[in-house]
């Protein structure tokens, strides 16, 4: 199994429009510090699975390589906005899986085009994909939201973004399931007083301490996290790192390289 971080930012992204903090100014000069909408892709046995669809150039990337399926954590715009262009494409339908949400986002369900929306996923009920099994787990967010636990028979990946803490049943499941790699929401710095819908970095580290994965990556990072770390470097545990746009991981070998 291979994982690629397509975007690692929050809904405002980095740089944030109109912001002159040191992190946003740096990102305007150095593209390697930019953070796009939070999304990723997993490759297993020659099949490409998208985890969320917030990139506005999604249709272009799918034209280069059509995904086997799209897995949506939830229907907030920054996680599905790329679908509004992609849906008007042609060719074989692309299966789209996500949580049960009667509202979805705008008119995606009504005018789905090439997108083949599947019935809403049921938490903890496994879904068999080519090359791996996926188990959806509920997360704590303002819209129905799921994390994805993927197992290719050799490595277990838990992709958990857009959550503030973890529901008790999800925490219990993950501790029993024992993921090798965890990708976790850490939108706010530790100085953020009242987190809502998303973890602070300290909250994320507490969760990771309980789950004890071999390797963990923090994602859905806001500009405040980058700005604070530029002033006060954070001593992360040796198995935890901040994800970056374009970072690719060979999960079986626990190795990383940039695209």
Secondary structure, 3 states (H helix, E strand, C coil): CEEEEEECECCCCECCCCCCCHHHHHHHHCHHHCECECEEEEEECCEEEEECCCCCCHHHHHHHCCCCEEECCCCCHHHHCCHHHHCCCCCCCEEEECECCCCCCCCCCCCCCCEEECCCECCCCEEEECCEEEEEEECCCCCCCEEEEEECCCCEEEEECCCCCCCHHHHHHHHHHCCCEEEEECCECCCCCCCCCCCEHHHHHHHHHHHCCCEEEEECECHHHHHHHHHCCCCCCCCEEECCCCEEEECCCCEEEEC
